[in-house]
Amino acid sequence: MISILILTRNEEQDLPGCLDSVAWSDDVHILDSESTDRTTEIARQRGATVTTRRFDNYAAQRNAALQLPFRHPWVLFLDADERPTAELSAEMQQAVAAAPASVSGFRMRRRDFLWGTWLKHAQMTPYYVRLLRVGHVHYKREVNEIVEVDGDIRELQSPLDHFAFSKGISHWIAKHNAYSSQEAELLANGDAIHGASLYQAFFARNFHERRVAQKAIFYELPLRPLIKWCYMMFVRGALLDGRAGVMYATLHSFYEFLIEVKCQELLRKRDGKPI
């Protein structure tokens, strides 16, 4: 009843574990961004259907993926470092079997891990819409993409596990350095603060719409990296996650600092000021 889509780029380390976690599906697709390692070889050996597409941006990649010939009306979107738990796998199959036509998506809680610790308190955005009805969804925004669902969204209770640091902190930093450049461009162009509405941030019917508006407002705050660190540490309670929680909060605050510094650099260049 559920097809699987895994987005990859040089994922020979993490892909086998991801494929193991979805072995219950008879329709597994890999959309690969021109990997140079054994990613596609591993995928084909394990019976997955592999499609290659040159990466341009995150929303475009996911929208292209939605055009693949899935065998089932529902598709679970995954990254190679994610693993649906056995409980989630069973719950998803029961949910889509009973879903009325008005429902087009399911939101699930993702558990991020660092150093073997579930970042229960530190994690900023634990809820993601990943189980989608084909033909009723569309992605937008070039980085940290946003999914728009034509229909109702329901929630699942079982967790999706995410091992973002499986390749080491250096890999995480390199990836987020690239993300921060794209976020800075959006911020400098004004795209990142589009839709910064207090009403939407607190009263929008859809959880996802509230998150988008909250992030837009957050981008307009002064001392944003410091505010984020304090919020994660003392409001969210990252301290309760121990050393892993402190590290996670600090890394994400540094990410915000990179966005701000790069945005200022772009603005100075546009104004003809020295950098």
C-alpha positions in Angstrom: 0.0 0.0 0.0 3.0 2.3 0.5 5.8 3.1 -1.9 9.2 4.3 -0.6 11.2 7.2 -2.0 14.8 7.7 -0.7 16.7 10.8 -1.9 20.5 10.1 -2.2 23.8 11.6 -2.9 26.9 9.5 -2.0 25.0 7.5 0.7 26.8 4.2 0.5 27.3 4.3 4.3 23.7 4.9 5.4 21.6 3.5 2.5 21.8 -0.2 3.5 20.4 0.5 7.0 17.6 2.7 5.5 16.7 0.0 3.0 16.6 -2.6 5.8 14.1 -0.5 7.7 11.7 -0.4 4.7 12.1 -4.0 3.6 8.4 -4.5 4.1 7.6 -2.4 1.0 7.5 -4.0 -2.5 8.1 -0.7 -4.2 11.3 1.2 -3.2 12.6 4.0 -5.4 15.9 5.9 -5.2 16.2 9.4 -6.7 19.9 9.9 -6.8 21.8 13.2 -7.4 24.7 11.7 -9.5 26.5 9.9 -6.7 30.1 9.1 -7.3 30.3 6.2 -4.7 28.5 2.8 -4.6 25.1 4.3 -3.7 23.3 3.3 -6.9 25.0 -0.1 -7.1 23.9 -0.9 -3.5 20.4 0.2 -4.3 20.1 -2.0 -7.4 21.6 -4.9 -5.6 18.9 -4.6 -3.0 16.1 -4.5 -5.6 15.3 -0.8 -5.5 14.4 1.2 -8.7 17.0 3.9 -9.3 16.5 7.1 -11.1 19.2 9.7 -11.5 18.6 13.4 -11.7 21.1 16.3 -11.5 20.4 18.2 -8.3 19.3 21.9 -8.7 17.4 22.6 -5.5 15.6 20.7 -2.8 12.0 21.5 -3.8 12.6 20.8 -7.4 14.2 17.5 -6.6 11.2 16.4 -4.5 8.7 17.6 -7.1 10.5 15.6 -9.7 10.4 12.6 -7.5 6.6 12.8 -7.3 6.5 12.1 -11.0 8.1 8.6 -10.6 6.0 5.6 -11.5 5.0 4.5 -8.0 3.1 1.3 -7.6 1.0 2.5 -4.7 -1.1 5.7 -4.1 0.9 6.6 -0.9 4.6 7.3 -0.8 7.0 7.7 2.2 9.7 10.2 1.7 13.0 9.4 3.4 16.6 10.5 3.6 19.2 7.8 3.8 20.0 8.6 7.4 16.4 8.1 8.5 14.8 4.9 9.8 11.1 4.3 10.3 10.7 2.2 13.5 8.9 -1.1 13.3 6.0 0.5 15.2 5.8 3.4 12.7 5.9 1.0 9.7 3.0 -0.9 11.1 1.1 2.2 12.0 1.6 3.8 8.6 0.2 0.7 6.8 -2.9 0.7 9.0 -3.4 4.4 8.6 -3.4 4.5 4.8 -5.7 1.5 4.7 -8.3 3.4 6.8 -7.7 6.9 5.4 -10.7 8.6 3.8 -10.3 10.4 0.4 -10.1 13.8 2.2 -6.8 12.8 3.9 -3.6 13.4 1.7 -0.8 13.4 4.3 0.4 12.1 7.6 2.7 13.9 10.0 5.1 12.0 12.2 7.5 12.7 15.0 11.1 12.5 14.0 13.7 11.7 16.7 17.1 13.2 16.1 20.1 11.4 17.6 23.6 12.6 18.5 26.2 10.4 20.2 23.6 7.8 20.8 21.3 10.3 22.6 17.8 11.1 21.5 17.7 14.9 21.5 14.2 14.9 23.1 14.4 18.5 24.4 16.9 20.1 22.1 15.3 19.2 18.8 13.6 22.3 17.4 11.1 20.9 14.8 10.2 17.3 15.5 7.1 17.0 13.3 7.4 16.3 9.6 4.8 15.5 6.9 6.5 12.6 5.1 3.7 10.1 4.2 1.9 11.6 1.2 -0.8 10.7 -1.2 0.6 10.9 -4.7 -0.9 13.6 -6.8 -2.0 15.8 -3.9 1.3 17.4 -2.8 3.8 20.0 -4.0 7.1 21.3 -2.6 8.3 24.9 -2.6 11.4 26.8 -1.3 14.9 26.0 -2.6 16.4 25.0 0.8 14.6 23.7 3.9 11.7 22.9 1.5 8.1 23.3 2.4 5.4 20.8 1.5 1.9 21.9 0.4 -0.7 19.3 0.8 -4.1 19.3 -1.0 -6.2 17.7 1.6 -6.3 17.0 5.3 -3.2 16.0 7.4 -3.4 13.6 10.2 -0.8 12.6 12.9 0.9 9.3 13.5 2.2 8.5 17.0 5.2 6.2 16.4 8.6 7.7 15.7 10.9 8.1 12.7 14.5 7.9 13.8 17.1 10.3 12.2 20.8 9.9 12.5 22.0 13.3 11.2 25.5 12.9 12.6 26.1 9.4 11.2 28.9 10.6 9.0 30.5 12.8 11.8 30.2 16.4 12.9 32.6 17.6 10.1 30.1 16.3 7.5 27.2 18.0 9.3 29.1 21.3 9.4 30.0 21.1 5.7 26.4 20.4 4.8 25.0 23.2 6.9 27.7 25.6 5.6 26.2 25.0 2.2 22.6 25.4 3.5 23.6 28.6 5.2 24.7 30.1 1.9 21.4 29.4 0.4 19.4 30.6 3.4 21.5 33.8 3.4 20.6 34.4 -0.3 16.9 34.0 0.5 17.2 36.3 3.5 19.0 39.0 1.5 16.4 38.8 -1.2 13.6 39.1 1.3 12.2 35.7 0.5 12.9 34.2 3.9 10.8 36.8 5.7 7.8 36.6 3.3 4.7 35.7 5.3 6.0 37.0 8.6 2.5 37.3 10.1 1.9 37.1 13.8 -1.6 35.8 13.2 -0.4 33.0 11.0 2.4 32.2 13.5 -0.1 31.6 16.3 -3.5 30.9 14.8 -3.1 29.3 11.4 -5.2 26.1 11.2 -2.3 24.1 9.7 0.7 23.3 12.0 3.0 23.6 9.0 1.7 27.1 8.1 2.3 28.2 11.7 5.9 26.9 11.6 6.6 28.8 8.3 5.3 32.1 9.7 7.2 31.6 13.0 10.4 31.1 11.1 9.8 34.2 9.0 9.3 36.3 12.2 12.4 34.7 13.7 14.5 35.9 10.8 13.6 39.5 11.6 14.9 39.4 15.3 18.2 41.0 16.3 20.8 38.8 17.9 19.1 35.8 16.4 22.0 33.3 16.9 22.1 34.2 20.7 18.4 34.1 21.0 18.2 30.6 19.4 21.0 29.3 21.7 19.2 30.6 24.8 15.9 29.3 23.6 17.2 25.8 22.8 19.2 25.6 26.0 16.8 27.0 28.6 13.3 27.1 27.1 13.4 23.9 25.1 15.6 22.3 27.7 18.6 21.1 25.7 20.5 20.9 29.0 18.3 18.0 29.9 19.8 16.0 27.0 23.3 16.3 28.5 26.5 17.0 26.5 24.7 16.0 23.2 22.0 18.5 23.8 24.5 21.4 24.5 26.5 20.5 21.4 23.3 20.3 19.3 22.1 23.8 20.5 25.5 25.3 19.9 25.8 23.9 16.4 22.4 25.2 15.4 23.1 28.6 16.8 26.4 28.7 14.9 24.3 27.8 11.8 22.2 30.9 12.4 25.3 33.0 12.8 26.6 31.8 9.4 23.3 32.8 7.8 23.4 36.2 9.3 27.1 36.9 8.5 26.7 35.7 4.9 23.5 37.7 4.5 25.3 40.9 5.6 28.2 40.1 3.2 25.7 39.8 0.3 24.0 43.1 1.2 27.4 44.9 1.5 28.4 43.6 -2.0 25.1 44.8 -3.5 25.6 48.2 -1.9 29.2 48.4 -3.2 30.6 48.4 0.3 34.0 46.7 1.2 33.9 43.2 2.6 
